[in-house]
Amino acid sequence: MQTETHDQTLTPNSPALLRKTDLVLARIHPLLAEQGIIPNEVQRQMLASHVKAMVWRSHSGESLPEVDLSLFEEISPLSLRLAEQVVAWLDKLTYEEAHLLSVHFEVAKENELSSLKGDI
């Protein structure tokens, strides 16, 4: 998918959007770390992919498919609150976007709990 701008056609892999993705990720990691949430390498890659898609949707106006919010009932208030903060950094994203993003934070939050319990 491509969208027209004043002087160029942008795609999800356009340098400008990739820079924006990097900037958002650079803000996310300290935000999570402040709460003791440290994603592992695989989780960081999955988060980066999701953020890249979020940046694209913010730019293109593309919407998410309908999301059943009841699927997110077990997400902690902390993970959802952090995800809502991140979603607020980008324009034109729907409320459901925070719920999807919160799953990444919740899974990464479990890393610390698992290591404290000795499960890892």
C-alpha positions, -999 to +999 in steps of 0.1 A: +000+000+000+012+035-008+000+070+001+007+102-016+023+131+002+032+166-010+063+155-029+066+117-027+048+084-024+053+068+010+051+031+018+055+013+052+092+009+044+098+046+035+128+061+053+106+088+069+082+062+084+110+039+095+127+068+113+094+075+130+091+039+140+126+040+155+117+072+174+086+056+189+106+024+198+133+046+214+105+061+237+088+028+244+118+009+258+126+034+286+089+037+294+087-001+299+120-002+317+107+023+343+081-003+352+107-032+352+094-045+319+122-057+297+113-075+265+136-103+253+150-102+218+121-120+201+096-098+219+115-067+209+113-078+172+076-085+175+071-052+192+091-034+164+069-050+138+037-040+155+050-004+160+060-002+123+024-012+114+010+013+139+031+041+124+019+031+089-018+031+100-013+065+117+001+079+084-022+061+060-054+062+080-058+025+074-081+010+101-078-022+121-103-050+116-129-051+143-115-063+176-134-081+203-122-062+234-134-090+257-104-110+245-082-085+265-099-089+299-068-105+314-044-077+304-032-058+334-042-022+339-005-013+339+001-028+304-031-012+290-022+022+305+013+021+290-001+011+256-026+039+257+003+063+264+021+050+233-009+051+211-014+088+221+020+096+206+006+088+171-023+104+152-054+087+138-051+054+157-082+038+172-088+029+208-085-008+200-049-003+189-039+001+226-054-032+235-034-050+208-002-032+218-009-040+255-004-077+247+032-071+239+037-053+272+019-079+292+039-108+277+072-089+284+060-081+319+057-119+325+094-123+318+103-107+351+076-127+370+088-160+355+124-153+364+114-144+399+095-177+402+124-196+387+105-207+356+132-196+332 
